[in-house]
Amino acid sequence: MVERTVLAGARVVLPTGVVENGRVAVEGRRITEAGQHTPDTPDALDLTGHWIVPGFVDMHVHGGGGASFSAGDPEEALRAVATHRAHGTTTMVASTVTGDLDDLARQAAVLAELTEQGELAGIHFEGPFISPHRCGAHQPELLRNPEPADVRKLVDAARGTARMMTLAPELPGGLDSVRLLADAGVIAAVGHTDSTYEATLEAIDAGATVATHLYNAMPTLLHRAPGPIAALLEDERVTVELINDGTHLHPAVLELAFRSAGADRVAFITDAMGAAGMSDGMYPLGPMQVEVKDGVARIADGPTAGSIAGSTLTLDTAFKRAVTIDRLPVEDAVRALSANPARLLGVADRVGSLEPGKDADLVVLDSAYELVGVMRQGEWVVKPEVR
């Protein structure tokens, strides 16, 4: 007999808006009902005073729980997955960092297997095809131009699980590689780039559809040289990633992105490294060492010492910041954390919204937007303790 769970009384965020005194019914791993609650289920879990939102979808995350997706170790990768699931991310793409091509191919083989097992939603290659002038926390000596043959090598190593690749389109081979990725069904993302406004428009015309952590690791917006930021914000074909941790972005530029692109073209990401969910200390990020102090991760030594090295963010924190500090409507936060990335990744038929027939992936928040429950495919990852 398939187990049935009914969650009742909460504010439920549906694609059509917020339903007061809502109801979500789950049978097995699927949602069977999502809408207004009717008092006909005495054994329903009473979540009055809470929120129910779709499970979060993170399309750019490097690790967590002291573990890194770049380690090439399946057990370590699963530890990172478990950490972010406990914070509401029920769907995630594993991001790598710049490394030797053969090492990246070996990492891809491990991550591809976990994707095939349903633990991950695919692989995001961030580097090595990025600008040495905007490398951030990536090791400069390992960077290379995005030659299509090298890009193809990594896509092939992922065995059909490559979902996104970040590159600097102004580099030699950049536009041809964007076209290759688009033809292969892999998201071409503009990031870690020194591109001009005009060159960025060329990349978008060639098939680029995502801005990797907009504002960060790219030229600033200037009145005579608008650069990539203006091009990425203004083009309706592009979705912009934002790291809403209070370190990477000022609230004013986050608001600018929402006003310019609209809520349907923003995806909140963590860009988290292994320290997410952990205390301050030293952590590896690919071949580099990162020091985390007061929750901020920075490269510890070498030519990029002091550079911000991803984040220690989890998406439940990003959600709370969005609706309390940034004053976004809850529906817009849900779009940025769930619906938009699910659509980009091509999995919106299964996840990203609370609708009958979709996976029972959901997050329960209290009235202060603190996470109290997480369900993935009908199973509680974190079960709400309610009276």
C-alpha positions as CSV (number, residue, x, y, z in Angstrom):
1,M,0.0,0.0,0.0
2,V,1.4,3.4,-1.0
3,E,1.8,5.7,2.0
4,R,-0.2,8.9,2.0
5,T,0.8,12.1,3.8
6,V,-1.3,15.3,4.0
7,L,0.2,18.6,5.1
8,A,-2.5,21.1,6.1
9,G,-3.1,24.6,7.3
10,A,0.1,26.3,6.0
11,R,0.6,29.0,3.5
12,V,1.3,27.1,0.3
13,V,3.2,28.8,-2.5
14,L,1.8,27.5,-5.8
15,P,2.7,28.7,-9.4
16,T,-0.6,30.7,-9.2
17,G,0.2,32.4,-5.9
18,V,0.0,31.9,-2.2
19,V,-2.9,29.8,-0.8
20,E,-3.8,30.6,2.8
21,N,-4.8,27.5,4.8
22,G,-3.4,25.4,2.1
23,R,-3.0,21.6,1.6
24,V,-0.4,19.4,0.0
25,A,-1.1,15.7,-0.3
26,V,1.6,13.2,-1.1
27,E,1.3,9.5,-2.1
28,G,4.5,7.6,-2.5
29,R,7.1,10.0,-4.1
30,R,4.5,12.2,-5.9
31,I,2.3,15.2,-5.1
32,T,-1.3,14.3,-5.6
33,E,-3.0,17.5,-4.3
34,A,-1.9,21.1,-3.9
35,G,-4.4,23.8,-3.1
36,Q,-7.0,24.9,-0.6
37,H,-7.4,22.7,2.5
38,T,-10.7,21.2,3.4
39,P,-11.2,19.7,6.9
40,D,-11.8,16.1,5.8
41,T,-8.5,14.5,6.8
42,P,-8.2,14.0,10.6
43,D,-4.7,12.5,10.4
44,A,-3.2,15.5,8.5
45,L,-0.1,17.1,9.8
46,D,-1.2,20.5,11.0
47,L,1.3,23.1,9.8
48,T,-0.8,26.2,10.7
49,G,1.5,29.2,10.9
50,H,4.1,27.7,8.6
51,W,5.0,28.0,4.9
52,I,5.3,25.2,2.4
53,V,7.4,26.0,-0.7
54,P,8.9,23.9,-3.4
55,G,12.3,22.2,-2.7
56,F,15.2,24.4,-3.7
57,V,17.2,23.8,-6.9
58,D,20.8,24.8,-6.8
59,M,22.5,24.9,-10.2
60,H,25.9,26.0,-9.0
61,V,27.4,24.4,-5.9
62,H,30.9,23.1,-5.3
63,G,30.5,21.3,-2.0
64,G,29.4,21.4,1.7
65,G,29.6,19.6,5.0
66,G,33.4,19.6,4.7
67,A,33.2,17.8,1.3
68,S,33.9,18.9,-2.2
69,F,32.6,17.7,-5.5
70,S,36.1,18.2,-7.0
71,A,37.6,15.4,-4.8
72,G,36.6,12.7,-7.2
73,D,35.3,10.6,-4.3
74,P,31.7,9.5,-4.4
75,E,31.3,9.2,-0.6
76,E,32.6,12.8,-0.2
77,A,30.2,14.0,-2.9
78,L,27.3,12.3,-1.2
79,R,28.3,14.1,2.1
80,A,28.0,17.4,0.3
81,V,24.7,16.4,-1.2
82,A,23.3,15.4,2.3
83,T,24.4,18.7,3.8
84,H,22.6,20.8,1.3
85,R,19.5,18.5,1.3
86,A,19.2,19.1,5.0
87,H,19.0,22.9,4.2
88,G,16.3,22.4,1.6
89,T,18.1,21.9,-1.6
90,T,16.4,18.8,-3.0
91,T,17.9,19.2,-6.5
92,M,21.5,20.2,-7.2
93,V,24.1,20.3,-9.9
94,A,27.6,19.5,-8.8
95,S,30.1,22.2,-9.8
96,T,33.8,21.6,-10.4
97,V,36.6,24.1,-10.3
98,T,39.5,24.7,-12.7
99,G,41.9,21.8,-12.9
100,D,43.9,19.7,-15.4
101,L,41.6,18.4,-18.2
102,D,42.3,14.7,-17.3
103,D,41.6,15.4,-13.6
104,L,38.3,17.1,-14.5
105,A,37.4,14.2,-16.8
106,R,38.0,11.7,-13.9
107,Q,35.8,13.9,-11.6
108,A,33.1,14.0,-14.2
109,A,33.0,10.2,-14.4
110,V,32.3,10.0,-10.6
111,L,29.7,12.7,-10.7
112,A,28.1,11.2,-13.8
113,E,27.5,8.0,-11.9
114,L,25.9,9.8,-9.0
115,T,23.7,11.7,-11.5
116,E,22.7,8.4,-13.1
117,Q,21.8,7.1,-9.6
118,G,19.5,10.2,-9.1
119,E,21.6,11.8,-6.4
120,L,22.6,14.8,-8.6
121,A,20.9,16.6,-11.4
122,G,24.1,16.9,-13.5
123,I,27.5,18.5,-13.7
124,H,28.5,22.2,-14.1
125,F,32.1,22.8,-15.3
126,E,33.3,26.2,-13.9
127,G,36.7,26.6,-15.6
128,P,39.3,26.1,-16.9
129,F,38.0,28.1,-19.9
130,I,37.9,31.4,-18.1
131,S,39.8,34.7,-18.2
132,P,43.1,35.0,-16.4
133,H,42.1,38.6,-15.6
134,R,38.9,37.5,-13.8
135,C,40.0,34.1,-12.4
136,G,38.9,34.8,-8.8
137,A,39.5,31.6,-6.8
138,H,40.6,29.5,-9.8
139,Q,44.3,28.6,-10.2
140,P,45.7,30.9,-12.9
141,E,48.3,28.4,-14.2
142,L,45.6,25.8,-15.0
143,L,43.5,28.2,-17.2
144,R,43.3,27.6,-20.9
145,N,41.4,28.9,-23.9
146,P,38.1,27.3,-24.7
147,E,39.2,25.3,-27.7
148,P,36.2,23.3,-28.9
149,A,38.1,20.0,-28.8
150,D,38.9,20.5,-25.1
151,V,35.3,21.6,-24.4
152,R,34.1,18.5,-26.2
153,K,36.4,16.3,-24.1
154,L,34.8,17.4,-20.9
155,V,31.2,17.1,-22.2
156,D,31.9,13.6,-23.4
157,A,33.5,12.6,-20.1
158,A,30.2,13.6,-18.4
159,R,28.4,10.9,-20.4
160,G,25.3,13.0,-21.1
161,T,25.1,14.5,-17.6
162,A,26.9,17.9,-18.4
163,R,24.3,20.5,-17.7
164,M,26.3,23.8,-17.8
165,M,29.8,25.1,-18.5
166,T,31.0,28.5,-17.6
167,L,33.5,30.2,-20.0
168,A,34.8,33.5,-21.0
169,P,33.5,34.0,-24.6
170,E,36.1,36.7,-25.6
171,L,38.9,34.1,-25.4
172,P,40.1,32.3,-28.6
173,G,37.6,29.6,-29.4
174,G,35.0,31.1,-27.1
175,L,32.1,31.7,-29.5
176,D,32.7,28.3,-31.3
177,S,32.5,26.6,-27.9
178,V,29.3,28.4,-27.0
179,R,27.8,27.1,-30.2
180,L,29.1,23.6,-29.5
181,L,27.6,23.6,-26.1
182,A,24.2,24.9,-27.3
183,D,24.1,22.3,-30.0
184,A,24.9,19.6,-27.4
185,G,22.1,20.8,-25.1
186,V,24.5,22.1,-22.4
187,I,23.9,25.5,-20.9
188,A,26.7,27.9,-22.0
189,A,27.2,30.4,-19.2
190,V,29.1,33.6,-19.4
191,G,31.3,34.1,-16.4
192,H,34.8,34.8,-15.0
193,T,35.1,37.0,-18.1
194,D,36.7,40.3,-19.2
195,S,34.3,40.6,-22.1
196,T,33.0,43.8,-23.5
197,Y,29.3,44.7,-24.0
198,E,29.5,43.9,-27.7
199,A,31.4,40.6,-27.3
200,T,28.9,39.5,-24.7
201,L,26.0,40.2,-27.1
202,E,27.8,38.0,-29.6
203,A,28.0,35.2,-27.1
204,I,24.3,35.5,-26.4
205,D,23.5,35.4,-30.1
206,A,25.7,32.3,-30.3
207,G,23.6,30.5,-27.6
208,A,24.8,31.6,-24.1
209,T,21.8,31.7,-21.8
210,V,23.2,32.1,-18.2
211,A,25.3,34.7,-16.4
212,T,27.5,32.9,-13.9
213,H,27.2,34.8,-10.5
214,L,26.3,38.1,-12.1
215,Y,28.5,41.1,-11.0
216,N,31.2,38.9,-9.6
217,A,34.3,38.0,-11.6
218,M,33.4,40.4,-14.5
219,P,34.0,44.1,-15.3
220,T,31.9,46.6,-13.4
221,L,29.1,48.5,-15.0
222,L,30.4,51.8,-16.4
223,H,28.5,54.5,-18.2
224,R,30.7,54.5,-21.3
225,A,31.7,50.8,-21.1
226,P,28.7,48.9,-19.9
227,G,30.5,45.6,-20.2
228,P,28.9,42.2,-19.8
229,I,26.6,43.2,-16.9
230,A,24.4,45.4,-19.0
231,A,24.3,42.9,-21.9
232,L,23.3,40.0,-19.6
233,L,20.7,42.0,-17.7
234,E,19.0,43.4,-20.8
235,D,18.6,40.3,-22.9
236,E,15.5,38.3,-22.3
237,R,17.2,35.1,-23.4
238,V,19.6,35.2,-20.3
239,T,19.0,34.1,-16.8
240,V,21.3,35.7,-14.2
241,E,22.7,33.8,-11.2
242,L,22.9,35.7,-7.9
243,I,24.8,34.8,-4.7
244,N,22.5,36.2,-2.0
245,D,24.8,35.8,1.1
246,G,25.4,39.4,2.1
247,T,29.0,39.2,1.1
248,H,29.0,38.8,-2.7
249,L,26.3,41.4,-3.4
250,H,25.0,44.6,-1.9
251,P,21.2,44.5,-1.6
252,A,20.9,47.4,-4.0
253,V,22.5,45.5,-6.9
254,L,20.4,42.5,-6.2
255,E,17.3,44.8,-6.4
256,L,18.7,46.2,-9.7
257,A,19.0,42.7,-11.1
258,F,15.4,41.9,-10.3
259,R,14.1,45.2,-11.6
260,S,16.1,44.9,-14.9
261,A,15.7,41.2,-15.6
262,G,12.5,40.5,-13.8
263,A,11.7,37.7,-11.3
264,D,11.5,35.0,-14.1
265,R,15.1,35.6,-15.1
266,V,16.9,35.3,-11.8
267,A,18.3,32.1,-10.2
268,F,19.7,32.2,-6.7
269,I,22.7,29.9,-6.3
270,T,25.0,29.2,-3.4
271,D,28.4,28.8,-5.2
272,A,29.1,27.0,-1.9
273,M,32.4,25.3,-1.2
274,G,33.1,22.6,1.3
275,A,32.7,24.8,4.4
276,A,29.0,25.3,3.8
277,G,27.3,24.0,6.9
278,M,30.6,23.9,8.8
279,S,32.5,26.1,11.2
280,D,35.4,28.5,10.3
281,G,38.7,26.9,9.4
282,M,40.8,25.7,6.5
283,Y,39.2,23.8,3.6
284,P,40.3,22.5,0.2
285,L,38.8,23.9,-3.0
286,G,40.2,21.9,-5.9
287,P,44.0,22.2,-5.7
288,M,43.8,25.3,-3.4
289,Q,43.4,25.9,0.3
290,V,40.7,28.2,1.5
291,E,40.5,29.9,4.9
292,V,37.0,30.6,6.2
293,K,36.7,33.4,8.8
294,D,33.4,34.7,10.1
295,G,31.7,32.6,7.4
296,V,33.5,34.2,4.5
297,A,35.8,32.0,2.3
298,R,39.0,33.4,0.9
299,I,42.0,31.8,-0.9
300,A,44.7,31.3,1.8
301,D,47.9,31.8,-0.3
302,G,49.4,32.0,-3.8
303,P,48.8,34.6,-6.5
304,T,45.1,34.8,-5.8
305,A,45.4,35.0,-2.0
306,G,42.6,37.0,-0.4
307,S,40.1,36.4,-3.3
308,I,36.6,35.3,-2.3
309,A,36.5,31.6,-2.8
310,G,32.8,30.7,-3.4
311,S,30.6,30.9,-0.3
312,T,29.5,29.1,2.8
313,L,25.8,29.7,1.9
314,T,22.9,27.3,2.0
315,L,19.7,28.1,0.1
316,D,17.5,28.3,3.2
317,T,19.6,31.2,4.3
318,A,19.4,32.8,0.8
319,F,15.6,32.4,1.0
320,K,15.3,34.1,4.4
321,R,17.6,37.0,3.3
322,A,15.5,37.4,0.1
323,V,12.2,37.9,1.9
324,T,13.4,39.6,5.1
325,I,16.4,41.8,4.2
326,D,15.8,42.2,0.4
327,R,12.0,42.5,0.9
328,L,11.2,40.3,-2.1
329,P,7.7,38.8,-2.4
330,V,7.8,35.2,-1.3
331,E,6.6,34.2,-4.8
332,D,9.6,35.9,-6.4
333,A,12.0,34.2,-4.0
334,V,10.4,30.8,-4.9
335,R,10.9,31.5,-8.6
336,A,14.5,32.4,-8.0
337,L,15.2,29.4,-5.8
338,S,13.1,26.7,-7.5
339,A,11.1,27.3,-10.6
340,N,13.7,29.2,-12.7
341,P,16.6,26.9,-12.1
342,A,14.4,23.9,-12.7
343,R,13.3,25.3,-16.0
344,L,16.9,26.0,-17.1
345,L,18.0,22.5,-16.2
346,G,15.2,21.0,-18.1
347,V,13.7,19.3,-15.0
348,A,10.6,21.5,-14.5
349,D,8.3,18.6,-15.4
350,R,9.4,16.9,-12.2
351,V,10.5,19.6,-9.7
352,G,10.5,23.3,-9.0
353,S,6.9,23.8,-8.1
354,L,4.1,22.2,-6.0
355,E,1.8,20.6,-8.5
356,P,0.1,17.2,-8.7
357,G,2.2,14.6,-10.5
358,K,5.5,16.2,-9.7
359,D,8.1,14.9,-7.2
360,A,7.1,15.5,-3.6
361,D,10.1,17.9,-3.0
362,L,9.2,20.6,-0.5
363,V,10.4,22.8,2.3
364,V,8.5,23.7,5.4
365,L,9.4,27.1,7.0
366,D,8.1,28.6,10.2
367,S,6.6,32.1,10.4
368,A,10.1,33.6,10.7
369,Y,11.2,31.8,7.5
370,E,13.4,29.3,9.4
371,L,13.6,25.9,7.9
372,V,11.8,23.2,10.0
373,G,11.2,20.5,7.4
374,V,12.5,19.1,4.1
375,M,10.8,16.4,2.0
376,R,12.5,14.8,-1.0
377,Q,10.5,12.4,-3.3
378,G,8.0,11.8,-0.5
379,E,10.6,11.0,2.2
380,W,11.3,13.3,5.1
381,V,14.9,14.5,5.1
382,V,14.1,16.8,8.0
383,K,10.7,16.0,9.7
384,P,8.9,19.0,11.2
385,E,8.4,18.9,14.9
386,V,5.0,20.6,15.3
387,R,2.5,20.2,18.1
